[in-house]
Amino acid sequence: MSVSRKNPDGLRIKRAAMVLLVCLSVCGCKNAPESGYEGNLTIKTGDIFPENAGMEGADFLYGEWEIERAVLESDMYTGTSMDGDFENNIFDPEGYVGYTLKYSEESFSLGDVEYSNPCYMTSEITVEEYNQGGDFRNPDLYTLIAEEEMEVEKGENISDLSQALLAYIDVKFDYETKYLEYSFIPVGTQIVLLNRDTMLIGVWGKILLAHRIS
């Protein structure tokens, strides 16, 4: 199912539905088409999830990750205006390049700010779904993977990159969170893993690339 270009929240709605249907909380939270690309696309067969399709824990995520740069941008991303238009953003994710993200069973950190008792909601999304939902301008996800020779680890012996499964993790808390002047955590709580050491941060807007450092 594709996401309308006029509805940047479509992917979030779809993700919420998938979470309700197939994801599994791993902590004690309460209630809680073909790409058309002609180059060489490589899928590394493997499994970044724990046993049983990765629905039993988020330990494959735990560790420290450094945010390196912005790599993708949604076609409707319009910048950092605060005029109330839902299509605009109130912060620039690229401002967090160089920050360290830390994930563990007990806590989640963005830079020097730490949050306790994270709840990791894990599910799967295909390369095609992520690319279409993100509505990325040039480069899109296929081009990024191909040109930078990125490995997509959970290939499941699929020759078509569009159907390769990616690990999607949504970090939740059973209490209200804020980050400095923001009433939400700007980056790091919605992530997609290409492999054990490569992370895409966000699902729409500006997407950041991070690599594991420990």
C-alpha positions in Angstrom: 0.0 0.0 0.0 1.5 3.3 -1.0 1.2 6.6 1.0 -0.4 9.6 -0.5 2.0 12.4 -1.4 -0.5 14.8 0.2 -0.5 13.0 3.5 3.0 13.0 5.2 1.5 11.4 8.3 0.3 8.4 6.2 3.4 6.3 7.1 3.0 7.0 10.8 -0.7 5.9 10.6 0.4 2.7 8.8 3.2 2.1 11.3 0.7 2.4 14.2 -1.6 -0.1 12.6 1.4 -2.5 12.1 2.4 -2.1 15.7 -1.0 -3.0 16.9 -1.1 -6.1 14.7 2.4 -7.5 14.8 4.8 -5.7 17.1 5.8 -6.9 20.5 6.7 -4.7 23.5 10.0 -5.8 25.1 9.6 -3.9 28.3 7.0 -3.1 30.9 5.2 -0.3 29.2 1.6 0.0 30.3 -0.9 -0.4 27.5 1.7 -0.1 25.8 6.9 -2.1 -6.7 10.0 -2.7 -8.4 12.5 0.1 -7.8 13.3 0.8 -11.5 17.0 1.3 -10.6 19.3 -0.3 -13.2 22.5 -0.5 -11.1 23.7 -3.4 -9.0 21.7 -3.9 -5.8 23.2 -6.2 -3.2 21.3 -7.9 -0.5 23.3 -9.7 2.2 21.4 -12.7 3.4 21.3 -12.7 7.2 19.2 -11.9 10.2 19.6 -8.8 12.3 16.7 -9.8 14.5 16.8 -12.2 17.4 15.3 -15.7 16.8 11.7 -16.0 15.6 11.8 -13.0 13.2 13.2 -10.6 15.8 10.0 -10.2 17.7 11.4 -11.2 21.1 13.7 -8.4 22.0 15.6 -5.3 20.9 19.1 -6.4 22.0 20.2 -6.2 18.4 19.8 -2.5 18.8 21.6 -2.0 22.1 24.8 0.0 22.1 26.1 3.5 21.0 25.5 5.0 17.6 27.0 8.2 16.1 24.8 10.3 13.9 26.9 11.0 10.8 24.9 13.0 8.3 21.5 13.6 6.6 21.1 11.2 3.6 17.4 11.4 2.5 14.8 14.1 2.4 11.1 13.8 1.8 9.7 15.6 -1.3 7.3 17.6 0.8 9.9 18.6 3.4 9.8 22.4 3.6 12.2 23.4 6.3 11.9 24.7 9.8 9.1 27.2 9.7 7.0 27.5 12.8 3.9 29.0 11.1 1.7 26.1 12.1 1.5 24.5 8.6 1.5 20.8 9.2 3.8 20.3 6.2 6.6 22.3 7.9 8.9 21.2 10.6 9.8 23.0 13.8 13.4 21.8 13.9 16.1 20.6 11.6 17.1 17.0 12.2 20.5 17.7 10.6 21.3 19.9 13.7 21.9 16.6 15.5 24.7 15.4 13.3 27.6 14.4 15.6 25.4 13.5 18.5 25.5 10.0 20.1 22.5 7.8 20.6 22.6 5.2 23.3 20.1 2.3 23.5 19.9 -0.2 26.4 17.2 -2.1 28.2 17.3 0.4 31.0 17.7 3.7 29.2 17.8 5.7 25.9 20.0 8.8 25.4 20.2 11.5 22.9 23.5 13.3 23.5 23.7 14.2 27.2 20.0 13.8 27.8 18.9 10.4 29.2 15.5 8.8 29.5 14.8 5.8 31.7 12.6 2.7 31.1 12.3 2.8 27.3 9.8 0.5 25.6 11.0 -0.8 22.2 8.2 -1.7 19.8 9.7 -3.8 17.0 8.2 -4.7 13.7 9.2 -5.0 10.0 8.9 -2.8 6.9 9.9 -3.5 3.4 12.4 -1.3 1.5 9.6 -0.4 -0.8 7.2 0.6 2.0 9.8 2.7 3.7 10.8 4.4 0.4 7.2 5.1 -0.7 6.1 6.3 2.7 9.0 8.6 3.0 8.3 10.1 -0.4 12.0 10.8 -0.9 13.3 13.1 -3.5 16.6 12.3 -5.3 18.3 10.3 -4.0 15.7 7.9 -2.9 16.4 4.9 -0.7 17.3 2.6 -3.6 19.8 5.0 -5.0 21.4 5.6 -1.6 21.8 1.8 -1.0 23.2 1.3 -4.5 25.6 4.2 -4.7 27.0 3.7 -1.2 27.0 -0.1 -1.5 25.1 -0.4 1.7 24.3 -3.9 3.0 20.7 -4.8 3.6 21.1 -7.6 6.1 17.7 -9.2 6.4 17.4 -10.3 2.8 15.7 -13.6 3.5 17.1 -14.9 0.2 15.0 -12.3 -1.7 16.6 -11.1 -5.0 14.2 -8.1 -5.2 15.5 -5.4 -3.0 12.1 -3.7 -2.8 10.8 -6.7 -0.8 13.7 -7.0 1.6 12.6 -6.6 5.2 14.0 -3.9 7.5 13.8 -3.8 11.2 11.6 -0.9 12.4 11.9 0.2 16.0 9.7 2.8 17.7 10.9 3.8 21.2 8.1 4.6 23.6 7.8 5.7 27.2 5.0 5.3 29.7 5.5 8.9 30.9 5.6 12.3 29.2 9.0 13.2 27.7 10.6 16.3 26.5 14.0 17.4 25.1 15.2 20.8 26.2 12.7 23.3 24.7 10.8 20.6 22.8 7.8 18.7 24.2 9.0 15.6 22.3 12.3 13.8 21.6 13.5 15.2 18.2 15.5 12.2 16.8 16.3 8.7 17.7 12.9 7.2 18.7 11.9 6.2 15.2 14.6 4.2 13.5 15.1 1.6 10.7 18.1 -0.7 10.6 19.7 -1.7 7.3 22.1 -4.0 9.2 23.6 -4.4 12.6 25.8 -1.4 12.2 23.8 1.0 10.0 20.8 2.9 11.0 18.4 5.3 9.3 16.8 7.7 11.8 13.3 8.9 11.1 10.5 7.9 8.7 9.7 11.2 7.0 11.3 14.7 6.6 15.1 14.6 6.8 16.5 11.1 7.4 19.8 10.8 9.2 22.4 8.1 8.9 24.1 6.7 12.0 26.7 3.9 12.5 27.3 1.8 15.6 30.4 2.8 17.6 30.1 0.3 20.4 
